[in-house]
Amino acid sequence: MSDYQTSFPQDFLWGCAIAAHQCEGAWNEGGKGVSTADIARLGGIGKVRQLDDKVDPDVRYPSHTGIDFYHRWPQDIEMLAHLGIKCLRLSIDWTRIYPTGMESKPNAEGLRYYHALIDTLLAHKIEPIITISHFEIPLVLAQSIGAWKNRAMIDYYLRYCKTLFNEFHGKVTRWLTFNEINHNENTTEAAMASAYRVSGIRYDQEYNIPQIAAQSSYYMMLATAEAVSLAHAIDPQNQVGCVLALHPSYAFDCQPETALKSLQCLENDLYIADTLCHGKFPDSKRRQLAKRGIQLDTKLEDDAKFQAGTLDFIAFNYYSSTVCMLDESQYPQGNHFKGGKNPRLPETEWGWQIDPTGLRYALNLMDRRYQLPILISENGIGMEEQLSGSELLDDAPRIAYLKAHLQALKQALTEDQVHCIGYCLWSCFDLISATTGEMRKRYGLIYVDQNDDGSGTLQRSYKKSAAWYAQVILENGELL
Ligand code: BG6
């Protein structure tokens, strides 16, 4: 056998990804508490995202309905099994396990639900990869202690982690501590509601955002490091990663100042991954924060925790690249990603620029910088689609998008020799969009008959991309 990669590894994790609040629905069933996602009424494209303080009975919140996965998962998993996927990345909703986050005992009904789900995945030889917190924080923790603004949050989070590591011992070995941990700081105004769900901090009400954002990131990093050590102590087989949102920011022109700014953006985006992979909060970051008048609450013993709890693998979500400009007033308003438009790239109906090479760029960057196995934890395209009669939905643009990104991945594996262990396509099902709350922004290989006004039968049907992806998996990417 050669000691270099000539194709996808035999045990490559071909998979899909979902998140609880975007698919489960049943927000008040099974003893579930209210989460930060449950009060986010996302207004759709171009509209103001709004956060309520409590559930308003007159509002149709996106997370309340999801796609009814909570009741339909047995059939849904059957459908996935037919595609031959090797893994499913899914999140556990914290509020199904600890409804307020503060109980001393977990909610047995919530545990039963996830046991049944995970057992069924395993029976189909689909590995569950669990995201511990994917934009789902108990609302009570956000309102009573300010969520990740408060060091006390680490203990609540670790209690929840301990429950999961003990309960699913022997069933789950790959864990992700947070989804898009870096989203919290590097967010745009358009993505404030997402940031709230990541960190439980209402940036619309905070006056000192940089201080609070940096502090909450620090606590989330520390929680990650402690979770890694805890997972290893409970089962040395456990492998723990953390998900980054990665969108490479290219210099818009060849002015040296733009190149420098683009480098600085990148460094700023990666300091969290540096801390988690290298086991040390960077001194340069500490000094930069101090220069801006930001003093973090740190303790001497934190350093040892960072050192002991480095990640086993790195995960990132990739949808798009952006460009870095000296004049930020040229950045489009309401853009989800901070940055300008790249005139050389096409874009989706939602303005997300399509850049398969950006995936290869990101893989190279992460591989060389951290030298850890990489999981692509999300990648896919949101499109408006309509089912017509009983015909199979022809989603050719999705196939083209996926094919181009998988080809870029293959080049990264074979030409650049990066170490990538898996690819989780977002998503197997059409589900609720995280940034807009819309159903019409469809990502699935499987169509779900549900519309934004609540109409629809919720019936599932494969699109053409489903058969295409099943074939890619069957051939282990050979023909890409
Ligand atoms: C990722 C999130 O950032 O982007 C997912 O982890 C989300 O939860 C995905 O759904 C796509 O974003 P959107 O807003 O189009 O659903």
Boltz pocket constraint, residues with backbone or C-beta under 6 A from the ligand:
constraints:
  - pocket:
      binder: B
      contacts: [[A, 19], [A, 22], [A, 179], [A, 180], [A, 245], [A, 317], [A, 378], [A, 382], [A, 426], [A, 432], [A, 433], [A, 434], [A, 435], [A, 436], [A, 441]]
      max_distance: 6.0
